[in-house]
Amino acid sequence: MSLSSVWRRIRLFSPFVPPLRFCSYSSSSLVNDLKDEGDWFYSSEWWPTMGGQTVFQSTSYKGNGIVTVAAYPSSRPAAIHWPAMERWLQQRYEKVHGSCGDCYEQFRILGYQWRILRFNDTTRQSTVKVMAAYRKSNPESLYIMQQPHCLAVPYVKSMVSVGLASLACSRYDLKSAVHGKKTMQILCIGHGGGSLPLFLASKIQGAVVHSVEIDPVVISASIQAMGFPVTSKPDAIDHQTRPDTVDQAMWDGIHERLTLYEADAEEFIQNSPTSLYDMVFIDAYDGDDIFPRKLWDPDGLFLKTLETHLNPHHGTVIVNLHADTDALSDSNSSLSDPLLPMGRHVKRVCRAYKEVLGRERGGLEERESRSVGFAVSVPWLQNISLVVCRGFSYGLARAGRGHSEWHFKRDWILGTLIAKSQVVERLLKLPFPCLQYIKKGFVLID
C-alpha cells in the first residue's frame, strides 16, 4: 500500500465543522475571526483527549514520560483551495530546481491534519497544523509540512501579541526587521512542536531564530510527526548532502533562518552563539507540568546569564506560566477584567524575572525609557503571559510637590501597548487581532 493511500485511509480530511458553542464571538465578528485557521472556533477538532490517530510514540528520559503525537482531521483549508497550493509548490520547485527539462514536477495535496504533542497522554504541549503532499511522478513520496501561519493554542498567540507589541514600544526598528532590512535575534526556550519559532521566522524576514529543546524525543516528534523542517537541526543531515529540493521548495528560505538545538537551557545560554538577543520566548514545562526552578531562580545561573545576553536597549522576554490558583477570570467576562489566576508561586516567578532582567543599568537607558514588567491572562486557558521589556518608551510625568519623575501608569502603558499592537498587526499581517491577548487581566509587576 502506498504512503498516499495510508494517508487517505486515516481520514485526513473531514467535512466536519465544529459546533458554535466553542465560539464566544458575535455573529458579526465571526466571519472575520474565521479567516484565522487557528481560531479557537476550531478547537473542537483537536482538543479531545480521546480518539485521534497516534502517529508517534516514544519514551522520554528527560522527565517528559511517554511522548506521543496524535493526528486529527482538519476542516480547513477546504479541498477547493488545494489546487492553488499545488500550483505554488510546482512554481517553487521549478525556481529551486532551475530551468531544465527535468525540473517540471506536479504535486498533489493529500490533505491537512492537526497534530497534538502530549506528555503522558494527558498534558497538551503543542498543537500544529500540517499539510501532506506527494509528487505525481512518485506516488510513494510523502512530504509533511507544518503550516507556519497557523497558531492554534491561545497562549502562543498571547506570547506573540504581548511580546511584539512591547518590543514595538521601544526604539527598536521593527519594520526594518519584518521586511528583512535588519536582523532580529530571537531565542525560543522549549521547542515543543515548533509552531512559535516557525511562525516568527515566517512573519519576520530578518528573524534569526534559535530554538532550544532539552529532550531529543521531543525534537524527533517535532521533525518526524509535526512537519518541522529537518534542515533546521545542524546534525540532522550530512554536511556533504544537499537538502532535498522539495524541502527547499516548501520552506522558501524560512528554514535557513531557523536552528534547532538539543541542549539544556542553562548550558546553552552560557555558550550562546549570539551575544545579544532582541527577544526571548520561554515555554518550558516537563511531564509533570512543572516550570523548572532553575529557569526562574533569581540567584541562579540561568537568569543571571540571560541578563547579560539580553539587549540592554530593547531586549524583551516573554514567559508562558501556568496558573497556580483557581481564581481564573471567566472566559466570557469583559476583556478589562482585572483578575489574574496568579497565586503565590506565579507572583514569585514574575518578580524574579522583573528583578533580574528589569534591573536598570546606569548609562544604558535613555531619558524616556525604562524597563517594564507586566502580566496578562490568556483567554480560554489558565495561562499567564509574563513580559519584561527593556527600553519601554513612555512619557514624563510630574509627581506632587514639584518633583519630576518617571511614573508608571497602568492605563498609560496599557494604552501604548494597545496602540502599538495595531501597528504589529499591520506590519506582520497577523491573521488574528492582538487586543484580546493584551488587555485581559493586565497587571504591572513591581
C-alpha positions in Angstrom: 0.0 0.0 0.0 1.4 3.4 -1.0 2.0 6.2 1.6 -0.6 8.3 0.0 -3.2 5.5 0.4 -2.3 5.2 4.0 -2.8 8.9 4.5 -6.2 8.8 2.9 -7.1 5.7 5.0 -6.7 7.6 8.3 -9.2 10.1 7.1 -7.0 13.2 6.9 -9.7 15.4 5.5 -13.1 15.7 7.1 -16.0 18.0 6.3 -16.8 18.2 10.0 -17.5 21.8 11.2 -17.3 22.3 15.0 -20.4 23.4 16.9 -20.9 27.1 17.7 -20.7 26.5 21.4 -16.9 26.8 21.1 -17.2 30.3 19.7 -17.8 33.2 22.0 -17.9 35.9 19.3 -20.9 37.7 18.0 -22.1 36.7 14.5 -21.0 40.0 13.0 -17.3 39.3 14.0 -17.4 35.6 13.4 -16.7 35.9 9.6 -13.5 38.0 10.2 -12.3 35.8 13.0 -12.6 32.6 10.9 -10.1 33.9 8.4 -7.6 32.6 11.0 -7.2 28.8 10.6 -6.0 28.6 14.1 -9.1 30.4 15.6 -10.4 28.9 18.9 -13.6 28.2 17.0 -11.8 25.1 15.5 -10.5 23.9 18.9 -13.2 21.2 19.0 -11.3 19.5 16.1 -8.2 18.9 18.2 -9.0 19.5 21.9 -10.4 16.0 22.7 -8.0 13.8 24.7 -9.5 10.6 23.3 -9.6 9.5 19.7 -7.2 10.6 17.0 -4.6 8.5 15.2 -1.3 8.0 17.1 1.5 8.8 14.6 4.4 9.0 17.1 5.1 7.5 20.5 8.4 7.2 22.4 9.6 7.2 26.0 11.5 10.3 27.2 14.5 10.0 29.5 14.4 13.8 30.3 11.4 13.8 32.6 8.7 14.0 30.0 7.3 10.5 30.3 5.6 9.0 27.3 5.8 11.4 24.4 3.0 11.0 21.8 1.7 12.8 18.8 -1.9 12.2 17.7 -3.5 13.3 14.4 -7.0 14.7 14.0 -8.8 15.8 10.8 -8.8 19.5 9.9 -11.7 21.0 8.1 -9.6 23.8 6.7 -8.4 24.6 4.1 -11.2 23.1 2.2 -10.4 20.8 -0.8 -11.5 23.6 -3.2 -8.3 25.5 -2.2 -5.8 22.7 -2.6 -5.1 23.3 -6.3 -3.7 26.7 -5.5 -1.2 25.2 -3.1 -0.3 22.6 -5.6 0.5 25.2 -8.2 2.5 27.2 -5.6 4.6 24.1 -4.8 5.2 23.4 -8.5 6.4 27.0 -9.1 8.6 26.9 -6.0 10.1 23.6 -7.1 10.9 24.9 -10.6 12.5 28.0 -9.1 14.7 26.0 -6.7 15.5 23.2 -9.2 16.4 25.6 -12.0 15.4 25.8 -15.7 15.9 22.4 -17.2 13.9 19.8 -19.0 13.6 17.6 -15.9 12.6 20.3 -13.4 8.9 20.1 -14.2 7.1 18.4 -11.4 3.5 18.3 -10.3 2.3 17.9 -6.7 -0.9 16.7 -5.2 -2.2 17.7 -1.8 -3.5 14.8 0.3 -5.0 17.0 2.9 -4.5 18.7 6.3 -4.3 17.5 9.9 -4.0 18.8 13.4 -1.0 17.2 15.2 -1.1 17.2 19.0 2.0 16.7 21.1 1.3 15.2 24.5 3.3 14.1 27.5 2.0 11.1 29.4 -1.1 11.0 27.1 -2.7 13.9 29.0 -0.7 17.2 29.0 -1.0 19.0 25.7 2.3 20.5 24.9 1.8 21.8 21.4 -0.7 21.9 18.6 0.2 22.4 14.9 -1.5 22.0 11.6 0.3 20.0 8.9 -0.2 19.6 5.1 0.7 16.4 3.3 1.6 16.3 -0.3 3.3 13.9 -2.8 5.0 14.2 -6.2 2.8 13.0 -9.0 5.8 11.3 -10.6 6.4 9.3 -7.5 3.1 8.4 -5.6 5.2 6.7 -2.9 6.7 10.0 -1.9 5.2 11.8 1.1 6.1 15.3 2.4 4.6 16.7 5.6 4.8 20.4 6.1 3.8 22.3 9.2 1.7 25.4 8.4 3.8 28.3 9.7 1.0 30.8 9.7 -1.3 28.8 11.9 -1.2 29.2 15.7 -3.9 27.2 17.4 -3.2 27.5 21.1 -4.2 30.8 22.7 -1.2 31.2 24.9 1.1 31.1 21.9 -0.9 33.9 20.3 -0.7 35.7 23.7 3.1 35.4 23.8 3.4 36.7 20.2 1.0 39.6 20.8 2.4 40.9 24.1 6.0 40.3 23.1 5.9 42.1 19.7 3.7 44.9 21.0 6.2 45.5 23.8 9.2 45.5 21.5 7.3 48.0 19.3 7.0 50.3 22.3 10.8 50.6 22.5 13.0 52.3 20.0 13.6 49.1 18.1 13.0 49.4 14.3 10.5 46.5 14.0 9.5 47.5 10.5 13.0 47.0 9.1 13.3 43.6 10.8 9.9 42.5 9.4 11.0 43.4 5.8 14.4 41.8 6.2 16.4 45.0 6.2 17.9 44.3 9.7 18.5 41.1 11.7 16.4 40.3 14.7 17.9 37.7 17.1 15.3 35.5 18.7 15.7 32.7 21.3 12.9 30.2 22.0 13.5 28.0 25.1 11.2 25.0 25.0 10.6 23.8 21.4 7.5 21.6 21.6 6.2 21.1 18.1 8.0 24.2 16.8 5.0 26.4 16.0 6.3 29.5 17.7 9.8 29.7 16.1 8.4 28.7 12.7 5.7 31.4 12.9 8.2 34.1 13.9 10.7 33.1 11.1 7.9 33.2 8.5 6.4 36.5 9.6 9.7 38.4 10.2 12.1 38.2 7.3 15.0 39.4 9.3 14.5 37.0 12.2 17.2 34.5 13.0 15.7 32.1 15.4 17.4 29.7 17.8 15.1 27.1 19.3 16.4 25.1 22.3 15.0 21.8 23.4 16.5 19.5 26.1 14.6 16.4 25.1 15.8 14.5 21.9 12.5 12.6 21.8 10.5 15.9 21.6 12.8 17.0 18.8 12.2 13.8 16.9 8.4 14.1 17.4 8.6 17.7 16.0 10.5 16.8 12.9 9.1 13.3 12.1 5.4 13.8 13.1 4.8 17.5 13.2 6.3 18.7 10.0 9.1 20.9 11.4 11.9 21.4 8.8 14.6 18.8 9.3 17.2 21.0 7.9 16.9 23.4 10.9 18.8 20.9 13.1 22.5 21.2 12.4 23.3 17.4 12.7 20.1 16.2 11.1 21.6 15.8 7.6 25.1 15.1 6.4 27.0 18.2 5.7 28.0 16.9 2.3 24.4 16.2 1.4 22.3 18.9 -0.1 18.8 19.4 1.4 16.0 17.8 -0.6 14.8 20.0 -3.4 11.2 19.6 -2.3 12.1 20.6 1.2 13.7 23.8 -0.1 10.7 24.5 -2.2 8.2 24.1 0.7 10.1 26.3 3.1 11.1 29.1 0.7 14.2 30.0 2.7 12.5 30.1 6.1 14.4 27.0 7.3 17.7 28.8 6.6 17.0 31.2 9.5 15.9 28.5 11.9 18.3 26.5 14.1 17.1 23.8 16.5 19.5 22.9 19.3 19.4 19.9 21.6 20.6 21.4 24.8 19.9 22.4 28.4 18.7 26.0 28.5 21.1 26.9 31.3 24.1 25.5 29.4 23.0 26.9 26.1 22.7 30.5 27.3 26.2 30.3 28.8 27.6 29.3 25.4 25.2 31.1 23.2 26.3 31.6 19.5 24.7 35.1 19.8 26.0 37.7 22.1 22.7 39.6 22.4 19.1 38.6 21.8 16.4 41.0 20.9 13.6 38.7 22.0 13.5 35.6 24.2 10.4 33.3 24.5 10.3 30.8 27.3 7.8 27.9 27.4 9.4 25.0 29.2 7.4 22.5 31.2 8.1 18.9 32.0 5.9 15.8 32.0 4.7 16.8 35.5 3.7 20.2 34.2 6.4 21.9 36.3 8.3 25.0 35.3 11.9 24.2 36.4 13.1 26.3 39.3 16.5 26.9 37.7 14.7 28.9 35.0 13.3 31.4 37.4 15.6 31.3 40.4 16.7 35.0 40.9 20.1 33.8 42.3 20.5 31.1 39.7 22.9 31.0 36.8 20.2 31.0 34.1 18.7 34.4 34.8 22.0 36.0 35.7 23.5 34.8 32.3 20.3 35.7 30.4 20.5 39.2 31.8 23.9 39.7 30.1 22.6 38.2 26.8 19.5 40.4 26.5 19.8 43.6 24.5 20.1 46.4 27.1 18.2 48.9 25.0 15.1 47.0 23.9 15.5 43.3 24.9 12.1 41.7 25.6 11.5 38.4 27.4 8.1 36.6 27.3 7.3 33.6 29.6 4.4 31.3 29.5 3.2 30.5 33.0 0.5 28.1 34.2 -2.0 29.3 36.8 -1.4 28.3 40.4 -4.8 29.3 41.7 -8.4 28.5 40.8 -9.3 32.2 40.8 -9.5 32.3 37.0 -11.3 35.1 35.2 -14.5 33.9 33.5 -13.7 33.4 29.8 -16.9 35.2 28.9 -16.2 38.3 31.0 -15.0 41.6 29.8 -11.6 42.0 28.3 -10.8 44.5 31.0 -11.5 42.1 33.8 -8.6 42.8 36.3 -8.5 39.3 37.8 -5.4 37.1 37.1 -5.0 33.4 38.0 -1.9 34.4 39.9 -1.1 32.7 43.2 2.0 33.0 45.4 4.2 30.8 43.2 3.5 32.7 39.9 4.0 36.0 41.7 7.4 34.9 42.8 8.4 33.9 39.3 7.1 37.2 37.9 9.1 39.2 40.5 12.2 37.2 39.9 12.2 38.0 36.2 11.4 41.6 36.7 14.1 41.9 39.5 16.9 40.4 37.4 16.1 41.3 33.8 14.4 44.6 34.5 17.3 45.9 36.6 18.3 49.4 35.5 21.9 49.8 34.5 23.4 53.2 34.6 24.2 54.9 31.3 22.3 52.4 29.2 18.7 53.6 29.4 17.6 56.7 27.6 15.8 59.5 29.4 12.3 58.5 28.3 12.6 54.7 28.5 12.8 52.2 31.3 12.2 48.5 31.9 8.6 47.5 32.3 7.3 44.2 33.6 3.6 43.1 33.3 1.5 40.0 33.1 -1.8 39.3 31.2 -4.3 36.5 31.4 -4.7 34.2 28.4 -8.3 33.9 27.1 -9.9 30.5 27.4 -7.0 28.9 29.3 -5.5 29.0 32.7 -2.2 30.6 31.5 -0.4 33.8 32.1 2.0 35.6 29.8 4.7 37.4 31.6 6.7 40.2 29.8 9.8 42.1 30.8 10.8 44.7 28.3 13.8 46.9 28.4 13.7 50.4 26.9 9.9 50.7 27.0 9.2 54.3 25.9 6.7 56.3 28.0 6.1 59.9 28.8 7.5 62.0 31.6 5.0 62.7 34.4 5.2 65.2 37.2 4.8 64.0 40.7 3.5 66.1 43.5 5.4 68.8 45.4 7.2 69.9 42.2 9.3 66.8 41.8 9.7 65.3 38.3 10.0 61.5 38.0 9.3 58.6 35.6 5.9 57.4 36.6 4.4 54.0 35.7 0.8 54.4 35.0 -1.1 51.3 34.2 -3.6 52.9 31.9 -0.9 54.8 30.0 1.3 51.8 29.5 -1.6 49.6 28.5 -2.9 52.2 26.1 0.6 52.4 24.5 0.7 48.6 24.1 -2.8 48.6 22.5 -1.8 51.3 20.1 1.4 49.5 19.1 -0.4 46.2 18.8 -2.3 47.6 15.9 1.0 48.5 14.2 2.2 45.0 14.8 -0.9 43.5 13.2 -0.5 45.6 10.1 3.3 45.1 9.8 3.2 41.3 10.2 -0.3 40.8 8.6 -1.3 38.8 11.5 -4.4 36.5 11.0 -5.6 37.3 14.5 -6.2 40.5 16.5 -3.8 41.2 19.4 -6.2 43.2 21.6 -7.8 40.3 23.4 -4.4 38.9 24.2 -3.1 42.1 25.6 -5.9 43.7 27.6 -7.3 40.9 29.6 -6.2 40.9 33.2 -3.3 43.4 32.6 -1.2 43.8 35.8 2.1 45.6 36.2 4.8 43.7 38.0 6.6 45.9 40.6 
